Amino acid sequence: MSKKVLTLAILHNTERILLGMKKRGFGTGRWNGFGGKVQEGESIEEAALREIREEAGILLTSLNPRGKITFRFEGNPEALEVHIFSALWHGGAIESEEMKPQWFALHEIPYENMWPDDKLWLPMLLAGKNVVGEVFFKNMNEILHHTIVEL
């Protein structure tokens, strides 16, 4: 089974989280963190920093590694190995061709318009825990099974 290595950065502070509405490509129409593919010659952290800059105009110098979740989709032999990072952050962000950023209060995270797995691990991450696991999707909206644990 092949895998694609991706990044996902969660930008937040003690009261709010910055999410982006995906405007095109995989996950269109969902709120998400910022991230994407690791390009040849990049480290995983370099890819995460580049994706944040491209998708929201945010220049960060470092991120905190917070875990890894592997996603699989029924009928697709390619796994998505997503390396998760977080950063405490307070500034503004700009809309890009791919994402429209918006701040949400931590108690008003729009889980109903996010990937179904986000409600399984994001609260752990926001509580300061690191996470590792695997999620197997039947389709884009239905999880067949998952294993997500705190580290």
DSSP file (Angstrom, degrees, kcal/mol; ACC not computed):
  #  RESIDUE AA STRUCTURE BP1 BP2  ACC     N-H-->O    O-->H-N    N-H-->O    O-->H-N    TCO  KAPPA ALPHA  PHI   PSI    X-CA   Y-CA   Z-CA
    1    1 A M              0   0    0      0, 0.0    77,-0.1     0, 0.0     2,-0.1   0.000 360.0 360.0 360.0 131.1    0.0    0.0    0.0
    2    2 A S        -     0   0    0     75,-0.3    77,-3.0    78,-0.0     2,-0.3  -0.435 360.0-154.1 -86.0 164.0    1.4    3.4   -1.0
    3    3 A K  E     -a   79   0A   0     75,-0.2     2,-0.5    -2,-0.1    77,-0.2  -0.987  11.0-146.3-140.4 152.2    1.2    6.5    1.2
    4    4 A K  E     -a   80   0A   0     75,-2.8    77,-2.6    -2,-0.3     2,-0.5  -0.970  21.4-137.2-114.5 130.1    1.2   10.2    0.7
    5    5 A V  E     +a   81   0A   0     -2,-0.5    33,-1.8    75,-0.2     2,-0.3  -0.782  32.3 169.2 -93.5 126.9    2.8   12.4    3.4
    6    6 A L  E     -aB  82  37A   0     75,-2.8    77,-2.7    -2,-0.5     2,-0.3  -0.820  23.9-134.9-131.4 166.9    0.9   15.5    4.3
    7    7 A T  E     -a   83   0A   0     29,-2.2    29,-0.3    -2,-0.3     2,-0.3  -0.886  11.3-172.1-122.3 156.5    0.9   18.2    7.0
    8    8 A L  E     -a   84   0A   0     75,-2.0    77,-2.7    -2,-0.3     2,-0.5  -0.913   7.0-165.5-148.2 120.5   -1.9   19.8    9.1
    9    9 A A  E     -aC  85  34A   0     25,-3.4    25,-2.3    -2,-0.3     2,-0.6  -0.919   6.8-156.7-112.2 132.5   -1.3   22.8   11.3
   10   10 A I  E     -a   86   0A   0     75,-2.4    77,-1.8    -2,-0.5     2,-0.5  -0.934  10.4-163.1-107.5 114.3   -3.8   23.9   14.0
   11   11 A L  E     +aD  87  18A   0      7,-0.7     7,-3.1    -2,-0.6     2,-0.3  -0.864  29.6 134.5-101.6 126.4   -3.3   27.6   14.8
   12   12 A H  E     -aD  88  17A   0     75,-2.3    77,-2.6    -2,-0.5     5,-0.2  -0.940  37.0-151.2-156.7 172.0   -4.9   28.7   18.1
   13   13 A N        -     0   0    0      3,-2.6    77,-0.1    -2,-0.3    74,-0.0  -0.687  55.4 -73.6-135.6-164.5   -4.6   30.6   21.3
   14   14 A T  S    S+     0   0    0     -2,-0.2     3,-0.1     1,-0.2    92,-0.0   0.685 129.4  24.6 -72.2 -15.4   -6.3   30.0   24.7
   15   15 A E  S    S+     0   0    0      1,-0.2    91,-2.5    90,-0.1    92,-0.3   0.651 120.9  34.7-119.2 -23.4   -9.7   31.3   23.5
   16   16 A R  E     - E   0 105A   0     89,-0.3    -3,-2.6    90,-0.1     2,-0.4  -0.888  53.5-148.0-138.6 162.1   -9.9   30.8   19.7
   17   17 A I  E     -DE  12 104A   0     87,-2.6    87,-2.4    -2,-0.3     2,-0.6  -0.989  18.3-136.1-129.0 140.2   -8.9   28.6   16.8
   18   18 A L  E     +DE  11 103A   0     -7,-3.1    -7,-0.7    -2,-0.4     2,-0.3  -0.870  30.7 174.1 -97.6 118.7   -8.1   29.8   13.2
   19   19 A L  E     - E   0 102A   0     83,-2.5    83,-2.8    -2,-0.6     2,-0.4  -0.842  21.1-137.9-119.2 159.2   -9.7   27.5   10.6
   20   20 A G  E     -FE  32 101A   0     12,-3.2    12,-1.8    -2,-0.3     2,-0.7  -0.962  13.0-130.8-119.5 136.0   -9.9   27.8    6.9
   21   21 A M  E     -FE  31 100A   0     79,-2.5    79,-1.5    -2,-0.4     2,-0.4  -0.756  31.9-126.4 -80.6 118.2  -12.8   27.1    4.6
   22   22 A K  E     - E   0  99A   0      8,-2.6     7,-3.1    -2,-0.7    77,-0.2  -0.535  28.8-177.4 -71.3 121.8  -11.5   24.9    1.9
   23   23 A K        +     0   0    0     75,-3.5     2,-0.3    -2,-0.4    -1,-0.2   0.633  61.7   8.1 -98.0 -17.9  -12.4   26.5   -1.5
   24   24 A R  S    S+     0   0    0     74,-0.7    -1,-0.2     2,-0.1     5,-0.0  -0.985  99.9  21.4-157.8 162.1  -11.0   24.0   -3.9
   25   25 A G  S >  S+     0   0    0     -2,-0.3     3,-1.7    -3,-0.1     2,-0.1  -0.266 103.6   5.7  77.5-162.5   -9.5   20.5   -4.1
   26   26 A F  T 3  S+     0   0    0      1,-0.3    -2,-0.1    -2,-0.0     0, 0.0  -0.348 134.0  16.7 -59.9 123.3   -9.7   17.7   -1.6
   27   27 A G  T >  S+     0   0    0      1,-0.2     3,-1.5    -2,-0.1    -5,-0.3   0.627  82.4 177.8  88.7  14.6  -12.1   18.6    1.2
   28   28 A T  T <   +     0   0    0     -3,-1.7    -5,-0.2     1,-0.2    -1,-0.2  -0.214  66.6  25.0 -51.6 136.1  -13.8   21.5   -0.5
   29   29 A G  T 3  S+     0   0    0     -7,-3.1     2,-0.4     1,-0.3    -1,-0.2   0.534 100.2 108.2  87.1   7.3  -16.6   23.1    1.6
   30   30 A R    <   -     0   0    0     -3,-1.5    -8,-2.6    -8,-0.2     2,-0.3  -0.901  69.3-121.6-117.8 146.4  -15.1   22.0    5.0
   31   31 A W  E     +F   21   0A   0     82,-2.8    84,-0.5    -2,-0.4     2,-0.3  -0.656  48.4 154.6 -77.3 140.4  -13.5   24.0    7.7
   32   32 A N  E     -F   20   0A   0    -12,-1.8   -12,-3.2    -2,-0.3     2,-0.0  -0.958  44.7 -96.0-155.7 169.3  -10.0   22.7    8.4
   33   33 A G        -     0   0    0     -2,-0.3     2,-0.4   -14,-0.2   -23,-0.2  -0.084  56.4 -87.6 -74.6-169.8   -6.5   23.5    9.7
   34   34 A F  B    S+C    9   0A   0    -25,-2.3   -25,-3.4   -15,-0.0     2,-0.3  -0.876  71.6  90.6-111.0 135.8   -3.8   24.5    7.2
   35   35 A G        +     0   0    0     -2,-0.4     2,-0.3   -27,-0.2   -27,-0.2  -0.991  28.1 168.0 170.0-171.4   -1.6   22.1    5.4
   36   36 A G        -     0   0    0    -29,-0.3   -29,-2.2    -2,-0.3    15,-0.1  -0.981  46.0  -6.0 166.4-156.5   -0.9   19.9    2.4
   37   37 A K  B     -B    6   0A   0     -2,-0.3     2,-0.6   -31,-0.2   -31,-0.2  -0.296  53.3-125.7 -72.0 146.1    1.6   17.8    0.6
   38   38 A V        -     0   0    0    -33,-1.8   -33,-0.2    -2,-0.0     2,-0.2  -0.823  31.8-142.0 -86.9 123.9    5.3   17.6    1.4
   39   39 A Q    >   -     0   0    0     -2,-0.6     3,-2.2     4,-0.2     8,-0.1  -0.500  31.0 -80.0 -87.8 158.5    7.2   18.4   -1.7
   40   40 A E  T 3  S+     0   0    0      1,-0.3    -1,-0.1    -2,-0.2     3,-0.1  -0.307 118.6  19.3 -56.6 132.6   10.4   16.7   -2.8
   41   41 A G  T 3  S+     0   0    0      1,-0.3     2,-0.3    -3,-0.1    -1,-0.3   0.329 101.4 113.0  88.7  -6.5   13.4   18.1   -0.9
   42   42 A E    <   -     0   0    0     -3,-2.2    -1,-0.3     4,-0.0     2,-0.2  -0.714  63.4-130.6 -96.6 147.2   11.3   19.5    2.0
   43   43 A S     >  -     0   0    0     -2,-0.3     4,-2.1    -3,-0.1    -4,-0.2  -0.491  33.4-107.9 -79.3 166.2   11.2   18.4    5.6
   44   44 A I  H  > S+     0   0    0      1,-0.2     4,-2.0     2,-0.2     5,-0.1   0.910 121.7  48.4 -63.3 -41.7    7.7   17.8    7.0
   45   45 A E  H  > S+     0   0    0      2,-0.2     4,-2.4     1,-0.2    -1,-0.2   0.906 109.2  52.6 -66.8 -40.3    8.0   20.9    9.1
   46   46 A E  H  > S+     0   0    0      1,-0.2     4,-2.3     2,-0.2    -1,-0.2   0.900 109.3  50.6 -59.5 -40.3    9.2   23.0    6.2
   47   47 A A  H  X S+     0   0    0     -4,-2.1     4,-2.7     2,-0.2    -1,-0.2   0.910 109.4  50.3 -64.1 -42.2    6.2   21.8    4.2
   48   48 A A  H  X S+     0   0    0     -4,-2.0     4,-2.1     1,-0.2    -2,-0.2   0.925 111.7  47.4 -62.7 -44.7    3.8   22.8    7.1
   49   49 A L  H  X S+     0   0    0     -4,-2.4     4,-1.9     1,-0.2    11,-0.2   0.896 113.2  49.1 -63.9 -40.4    5.3   26.3    7.3
   50   50 A R  H  X S+     0   0    0     -4,-2.3     4,-2.8    -5,-0.2    -2,-0.2   0.920 109.8  50.9 -64.2 -44.8    5.1   26.7    3.5
   51   51 A E  H  X S+     0   0    0     -4,-2.7     4,-2.8     1,-0.2     5,-0.3   0.893 109.0  50.8 -63.0 -40.1    1.5   25.6    3.4
   52   52 A I  H  X S+     0   0    0     -4,-2.1     4,-2.1     2,-0.2     6,-1.2   0.914 112.3  47.6 -62.6 -42.3    0.5   28.0    6.2
   53   53 A R  H  X S+     0   0    0     -4,-1.9     4,-1.5     4,-0.2    -2,-0.2   0.926 116.5  43.2 -63.8 -45.1    2.2   30.9    4.3
   54   54 A E  H  < S+     0   0    0     -4,-2.8    44,-0.2     1,-0.2    -2,-0.2   0.890 120.6  39.4 -69.3 -39.8    0.5   29.9    1.0
   55   55 A E  H  < S+     0   0    0     -4,-2.8    41,-0.5    -5,-0.2    44,-0.3   0.760 136.6  10.2 -86.0 -25.8   -3.0   29.2    2.3
   56   56 A A  H  < S-     0   0    0     -4,-2.1    38,-2.6    -5,-0.3    -3,-0.2   0.363  92.6-114.8-137.5   4.6   -3.3   32.1    4.9
   57   57 A G     <  +     0   0    0     -4,-1.5     2,-0.5    -5,-0.4    -4,-0.2   0.757  65.4 146.5  67.2  24.0   -0.4   34.5    4.4
   58   58 A I        -     0   0    0     -6,-1.2     2,-0.8    36,-0.1    -1,-0.2  -0.832  37.9-155.5-101.8 126.9    1.0   33.6    7.8
   59   59 A L        +     0   0    0     -2,-0.5     2,-0.3    -3,-0.1    -9,-0.1  -0.867  21.9 169.5-103.5 104.1    4.7   33.6    8.4
   60   60 A L        -     0   0    0     -2,-0.8     3,-0.1   -11,-0.2    -7,-0.1  -0.810  26.9-156.9-107.4 153.6    5.7   31.4   11.3
   61   61 A T  S    S+     0   0    0     -2,-0.3     2,-0.3     1,-0.3    -1,-0.1   0.650  74.5  10.6-102.1 -20.2    9.2   30.3   12.2
   62   62 A S        -     0   0    0    -13,-0.0     2,-0.3     2,-0.0    -1,-0.3  -0.995  56.7-159.3-156.2 159.3    8.4   27.2   14.1
   63   63 A L        -     0   0    0     -2,-0.3    24,-0.2    -3,-0.1   -18,-0.0  -0.912  25.5-117.3-133.2 158.8    5.6   24.7   14.9
   64   64 A N  E     -G   86   0A   0     22,-2.9    22,-1.9    -2,-0.3     2,-0.2  -0.895  28.5-128.6 -99.8 119.1    5.1   22.2   17.7
   65   65 A P  E     +G   85   0A   0      0, 0.0    20,-0.3     0, 0.0     3,-0.1  -0.485  33.4 171.7 -64.8 132.7    4.9   18.6   16.4
   66   66 A R  E     -     0   0A   0     18,-3.3    65,-2.4     1,-0.4     2,-0.3   0.473  46.5 -68.1-125.6  -6.5    1.7   17.1   18.0
   67   67 A G  E     -Gh  84 131A   0     17,-1.1    17,-2.7    63,-0.2    -1,-0.4  -0.942  39.6 -94.6 150.6-170.4    1.2   13.7   16.3
   68   68 A K  E     -Gh  83 132A   0     63,-1.4    65,-1.8    -2,-0.3     2,-0.4  -0.977  21.6-173.0-151.2 132.0    0.3   11.7   13.3
   69   69 A I  E     -Gh  82 133A   0     13,-2.3    13,-2.7    -2,-0.3     2,-0.5  -0.997  14.4-147.9-127.4 132.0   -2.9   10.2   12.0
   70   70 A T  E     -Gh  81 134A   0     63,-2.3    65,-2.6    -2,-0.4     2,-0.4  -0.867  14.2-159.0 -99.8 128.9   -3.1    7.9    9.0
   71   71 A F  E     -Gh  80 135A   0      9,-2.9     9,-3.0    -2,-0.5     2,-0.4  -0.893   9.7-177.0-110.9 136.0   -6.2    8.2    6.9
   72   72 A R  E     - h   0 136A   0     63,-2.4    65,-3.4    -2,-0.4     2,-0.4  -0.972  11.1-153.2-129.9 147.0   -7.5    5.4    4.6
   73   73 A F  E >   -Gh  76 137A   0      3,-0.5     3,-2.5    -2,-0.4    65,-0.2  -0.978  31.5-103.5-122.9 131.9  -10.5    5.5    2.3
   74   74 A E  T 3  S+     0   0    0     63,-2.8    64,-0.0    -2,-0.4    62,-0.0  -0.256 108.4  16.3 -52.7 130.4  -12.4    2.4    1.2
   75   75 A G  T 3  S+     0   0    0      1,-0.2    -1,-0.3     2,-0.0    63,-0.1   0.387 104.2 101.2  86.0  -3.5  -11.5    1.4   -2.3
   76   76 A N  E <   - G   0  73A   0     -3,-2.5    -3,-0.5     1,-0.1    -1,-0.2  -0.960  54.3-163.0-116.7 117.6   -8.4    3.7   -2.4
   77   77 A P  E     +     0   0A   0      0, 0.0     2,-0.6     0, 0.0   -75,-0.3   0.632  66.3  91.6 -74.6 -11.9   -5.0    1.9   -1.9
   78   78 A E  E     -     0   0A   0    -77,-0.1    -5,-0.3    -5,-0.1   -75,-0.2  -0.740  65.2-152.1 -91.1 123.5   -3.2    5.1   -1.0
   79   79 A A  E     -a    3   0A   0    -77,-3.0   -75,-2.8    -2,-0.6     2,-0.7  -0.622   9.6-135.9 -87.3 150.2   -3.0    6.0    2.7
   80   80 A L  E     -aG   4  71A   0     -9,-3.0    -9,-2.9    -2,-0.2     2,-0.9  -0.931  13.8-161.9-108.2 110.1   -2.7    9.7    3.8
   81   81 A E  E     -aG   5  70A   0    -77,-2.6   -75,-2.8    -2,-0.7     2,-0.6  -0.818  13.0-166.1 -94.0 104.6   -0.1   10.0    6.5
   82   82 A V  E     -aG   6  69A   0    -13,-2.7   -13,-2.3    -2,-0.9     2,-0.6  -0.832  10.1-155.2-103.7 119.0   -0.9   13.4    8.1
   83   83 A H  E     -aG   7  68A   0    -77,-2.7   -75,-2.0    -2,-0.6     2,-0.4  -0.821  18.2-147.3 -92.4 123.0    1.7   15.0   10.5
   84   84 A I  E     +aG   8  67A   0    -17,-2.7   -18,-3.3    -2,-0.6   -17,-1.1  -0.761  20.5 174.3-102.2 135.3   -0.1   17.3   12.9
   85   85 A F  E     -aG   9  65A   0    -77,-2.7   -75,-2.4    -2,-0.4     2,-0.3  -0.872  11.2-158.3-128.4 161.4    1.4   20.5   14.3
   86   86 A S  E     -aG  10  64A   0    -22,-1.9   -22,-2.9    -2,-0.3     2,-0.3  -0.965   5.1-172.3-136.7 160.6    0.1   23.3   16.4
   87   87 A A  E     -a   11   0A   0    -77,-1.8   -75,-2.3    -2,-0.3     2,-0.5  -0.970  26.0-128.0-149.3 135.7    1.2   26.9   17.0
   88   88 A L  E     +a   12   0A   0     -2,-0.3     2,-0.3   -77,-0.2   -75,-0.2  -0.743  46.4 166.9 -81.0 128.7   -0.1   29.5   19.5
   89   89 A W        +     0   0    0    -77,-2.6    -2,-0.1    -2,-0.5   -71,-0.0  -0.998  33.3 178.8-153.4 146.9   -0.9   32.5   17.4
   90   90 A H        +     0   0    0     -2,-0.3    -1,-0.1     2,-0.1   -77,-0.1   0.494  51.4  95.7-128.1  -8.0   -2.7   35.8   17.7
   91   91 A G  S    S-     0   0    0      1,-0.2     2,-0.1     0, 0.0    -2,-0.1   0.067  71.8 -87.3 -84.1-169.9   -2.5   37.6   14.4
   92   92 A G        -     0   0    0    -35,-0.1     2,-0.3     9,-0.0    -1,-0.2  -0.405  32.3-151.0 -90.9 171.5   -4.6   38.1   11.3
   93   93 A A        -     0   0    0     -2,-0.1     2,-0.3     8,-0.1   -36,-0.2  -0.948   8.7-132.0-139.3 158.3   -4.7   35.9    8.2
   94   94 A I        -     0   0    0    -38,-2.6     2,-0.2    -2,-0.3   -36,-0.1  -0.872  25.2-108.7-115.4 149.4   -5.5   36.6    4.5
   95   95 A E        -     0   0    0     -2,-0.3     5,-0.2     5,-0.1     2,-0.2  -0.500  36.6-169.0 -72.9 140.3   -7.7   34.7    2.2
   96   96 A S        -     0   0    0      3,-2.7   -41,-0.1   -41,-0.5   -42,-0.0  -0.631  41.5 -93.3-118.0 179.4   -6.0   32.7   -0.6
   97   97 A E  S    S+     0   0    0     -2,-0.2     3,-0.1     1,-0.2   -42,-0.1   0.765 126.2  36.6 -63.2 -24.2   -7.3   31.0   -3.7
   98   98 A E  S    S+     0   0    0    -44,-0.2   -75,-3.5     1,-0.2   -74,-0.7   0.786 119.8  32.2-100.6 -32.7   -7.5   27.8   -1.6
   99   99 A M  E     -E   22   0A   0    -44,-0.3    -3,-2.7   -77,-0.2    -1,-0.2  -0.966  49.8-155.9-136.6 144.9   -8.7   28.8    1.9
  100  100 A K  E     -E   21   0A   0    -79,-1.5   -79,-2.5    -2,-0.4    -5,-0.1  -0.935  30.5-146.0-114.8 104.4  -10.8   31.5    3.5
  101  101 A P  E     +E   20   0A   0      0, 0.0     2,-0.3     0, 0.0   -81,-0.3  -0.376  23.2 170.1 -76.0 148.4   -9.6   31.8    7.2
  102  102 A Q  E     -E   19   0A   0    -83,-2.8   -83,-2.5    -2,-0.1     2,-0.3  -0.962  29.4-125.0-155.1 138.7  -11.8   32.6   10.1
  103  103 A W  E     -E   18   0A   0     -2,-0.3     2,-0.4   -85,-0.2   -85,-0.2  -0.628  26.3-170.9 -81.3 141.9  -11.4   32.6   13.9
  104  104 A F  E     -E   17   0A   0    -87,-2.4   -87,-2.6    -2,-0.3     5,-0.1  -0.992  28.4-112.2-130.0 140.4  -13.8   30.6   16.0
  105  105 A A  E >   -E   16   0A   0     -2,-0.4     3,-2.3   -89,-0.2   -89,-0.3  -0.435  34.7-116.2 -62.3 145.7  -14.2   30.5   19.8
  106  106 A L  G >  S+     0   0    0    -91,-2.5     3,-0.7     1,-0.3    -1,-0.1   0.813 117.2  51.6 -58.7 -30.1  -13.0   27.2   21.2
  107  107 A H  G 3  S+     0   0    0    -92,-0.3    -1,-0.3     1,-0.2   -91,-0.1   0.430 109.7  51.6 -86.8   3.0  -16.5   26.4   22.4
  108  108 A E  G <   +     0   0    0     -3,-2.3    -1,-0.2     2,-0.0    -2,-0.2   0.004  69.3 151.0-125.5  28.3  -18.0   27.2   18.9
  109  109 A I    <   -     0   0    0     -3,-0.7     2,-2.2     1,-0.1     3,-0.2  -0.441  50.9-126.8 -62.4 129.6  -15.8   25.0   16.6
  110  110 A P    >   +     0   0    0      0, 0.0     3,-2.4     0, 0.0   -79,-0.3  -0.351  45.6 159.5 -82.3  62.8  -18.0   24.1   13.6
  111  111 A Y  G >   +     0   0    0     -2,-2.2     3,-1.7     1,-0.3     8,-0.2   0.798  67.7  66.6 -54.8 -30.7  -17.5   20.3   13.8
  112  112 A E  G 3  S+     0   0    0      1,-0.3    -1,-0.3    -3,-0.2    -3,-0.0   0.698 106.6  42.0 -66.5 -16.9  -20.7   19.8   11.7
  113  113 A N  G <  S+     0   0    0     -3,-2.4   -82,-2.8     2,-0.1    -1,-0.3  -0.036 107.0  77.6-117.3  28.6  -18.8   21.4    8.8
  114  114 A M  S <  S-     0   0    0     -3,-1.7   -82,-0.1   -84,-0.2     5,-0.0  -0.700  99.5 -65.6-123.2 176.8  -15.5   19.7    9.3
  115  115 A W    >   -     0   0    0    -84,-0.5     3,-1.6    -2,-0.2     4,-0.5  -0.439  51.3-120.0 -60.9 140.6  -14.1   16.2    8.6
  116  116 A P  T 3  S+     0   0    0      0, 0.0     3,-0.5     0, 0.0     4,-0.2   0.766 110.2  57.8 -58.9 -26.8  -16.0   13.7   10.8
  117  117 A D  T >> S+     0   0    0      1,-0.2     3,-2.0     2,-0.1     4,-1.1   0.715  84.4  81.5 -76.5 -19.5  -12.8   12.6   12.5
  118  118 A D  H <> S+     0   0    0     -3,-1.6     4,-2.5     1,-0.3     3,-0.3   0.857  86.4  56.4 -57.6 -37.3  -11.9   16.1   13.8
  119  119 A K  H 34 S+     0   0    0     -3,-0.5    -1,-0.3    -4,-0.5    -2,-0.1   0.668 103.8  57.6 -69.1 -14.2  -14.2   15.9   16.7
  120  120 A L  H <4 S+     0   0    0     -3,-2.0    -1,-0.2    -4,-0.2    -2,-0.2   0.844 125.1  11.3 -82.4 -36.4  -12.4   12.7   17.8
  121  121 A W  H  X S+     0   0    0     -4,-1.1     4,-2.0    -3,-0.3     3,-0.4   0.709 109.0  75.3-117.5 -27.1   -8.9   14.2   18.1
  122  122 A L  H  X S+     0   0    0     -4,-2.5     4,-2.7    -5,-0.3     5,-0.2   0.893  95.1  53.6 -61.1 -41.6   -9.0   18.0   17.9
  123  123 A P  H  > S+     0   0    0      0, 0.0     4,-1.2     0, 0.0    -1,-0.2   0.884 108.8  51.3 -59.6 -35.1  -10.4   18.4   21.5
  124  124 A M  H  4>S+     0   0    0     -3,-0.4     5,-2.5     2,-0.2     3,-0.3   0.939 110.9  47.4 -63.5 -46.5   -7.4   16.3   22.7
  125  125 A L  H ><5S+     0   0    0     -4,-2.0     3,-1.9     1,-0.2    -1,-0.2   0.920 110.9  50.5 -62.0 -44.7   -4.9   18.5   20.9
  126  126 A L  H 3<5S+     0   0    0     -4,-2.7    -1,-0.2     1,-0.3    -2,-0.2   0.736 105.3  58.6 -67.4 -21.4   -6.5   21.7   22.2
  127  127 A A  T 3<5S-     0   0    0     -4,-1.2    -1,-0.3    -3,-0.3    -2,-0.2   0.360 127.9 -99.1 -86.7   4.7   -6.3   20.3   25.7
  128  128 A G  T < 5S+     0   0    0     -3,-1.9     2,-0.2     1,-0.3    -3,-0.2   0.507  81.2 130.9  94.8   4.5   -2.5   20.0   25.3
  129  129 A K      < -     0   0    0     -5,-2.5    -1,-0.3    -6,-0.2     2,-0.3  -0.618  52.2-132.5 -90.6 150.1   -2.4   16.3   24.4
  130  130 A N        -     0   0    0     -2,-0.2    21,-2.7   -63,-0.0     2,-0.3  -0.707  26.9-151.3 -93.1 155.1   -0.5   14.8   21.5
  131  131 A V  E     +hI  67 150A   0    -65,-2.4   -63,-1.4    -2,-0.3     2,-0.3  -0.929  20.2 176.8-132.7 151.9   -2.3   12.2   19.3
  132  132 A V  E     +hI  68 149A   0     17,-2.0    17,-2.9    -2,-0.3     2,-0.3  -0.983  29.1 102.3-147.3 146.4   -1.6    9.2   17.1
  133  133 A G  E     -hI  69 148A   0    -65,-1.8   -63,-2.3    -2,-0.3     2,-0.3  -0.999  51.6 -94.5 171.3-168.1   -3.9    7.0   15.3
  134  134 A E  E     -hI  70 147A   0     13,-2.6    13,-2.8    -2,-0.3     2,-0.4  -0.997  19.6-164.5-144.3 140.8   -5.7    5.7   12.2
  135  135 A V  E     -hI  71 146A   0    -65,-2.6   -63,-2.4    -2,-0.3     2,-0.6  -0.997   5.1-160.6-129.2 129.7   -9.1    6.5   10.6
  136  136 A F  E     -hI  72 145A   0      9,-2.9     8,-2.8    -2,-0.4     9,-1.4  -0.945  12.4-158.4-113.7 115.7  -10.7    4.4    8.0
  137  137 A F  E     -hI  73 143A   0    -65,-3.4   -63,-2.8    -2,-0.6     6,-0.3  -0.710  20.1-161.3 -94.7 140.4  -13.4    6.1    6.0
  138  138 A K  S    S-     0   0    0      4,-3.0     2,-0.2    -2,-0.3    -1,-0.2   0.865  84.6 -23.9 -77.1 -43.4  -16.2    4.4    4.0
  139  139 A N  S    S-     0   0    0      3,-1.1     3,-0.5   -66,-0.1    -1,-0.2  -0.769  91.9 -67.4-149.7-167.4  -16.7    7.6    2.1
  140  140 A M  S    S+     0   0    0     -2,-0.2     3,-0.1     1,-0.2    -3,-0.0   0.660 131.4  32.0 -68.3 -15.0  -16.0   11.3    2.6
  141  141 A N  S    S+     0   0    0      1,-0.1     2,-0.5   -26,-0.1    -1,-0.2   0.460 107.2  69.9-121.4  -3.7  -18.6   11.5    5.4
  142  142 A E        -     0   0    0     -3,-0.5    -4,-3.0   -26,-0.0    -3,-1.1  -0.970  60.1-151.3-129.3 125.5  -18.7    8.1    7.2
  143  143 A I  E     -I  137   0A   0     -2,-0.5    -6,-0.3    -6,-0.3     3,-0.1  -0.808   5.4-170.3 -92.4 126.2  -16.0    6.5    9.4
  144  144 A L  E    S-     0   0A   0     -8,-2.8     2,-0.3    -2,-0.5    -7,-0.2   0.915  70.8 -25.2 -78.9 -47.4  -15.9    2.7    9.3
  145  145 A H  E     -I  136   0A   0     -9,-1.4    -9,-2.9     2,-0.0    -1,-0.4  -0.983  61.4-171.4-160.5 161.5  -13.5    2.5   12.3
  146  146 A H  E     -I  135   0A   0     -2,-0.3     2,-0.4   -11,-0.2   -11,-0.2  -0.992  15.3-160.0-153.6 156.0  -10.8    4.4   14.0
  147  147 A T  E     +I  134   0A   0    -13,-2.8   -13,-2.6    -2,-0.3     2,-0.4  -0.915  23.4 163.6-137.9 111.7   -8.1    4.2   16.6
  148  148 A I  E     +I  133   0A   0     -2,-0.4     2,-0.3   -15,-0.3   -15,-0.2  -0.994   9.1 176.4-131.8 126.8   -6.9    7.5   18.1
  149  149 A V  E     -I  132   0A   0    -17,-2.9   -17,-2.0    -2,-0.4     2,-0.2  -0.924  30.6-112.9-130.0 154.0   -5.0    7.7   21.3
  150  150 A E  E      I  131   0A   0     -2,-0.3   -19,-0.3   -19,-0.2   -83,-0.0  -0.593 360.0 360.0 -79.0 144.6   -3.3   10.4   23.4
  151  151 A L              0   0    0    -21,-2.7   -20,-0.2    -2,-0.2    -1,-0.1   0.385 360.0 360.0-100.2 360.0    0.5   10.2   23.6
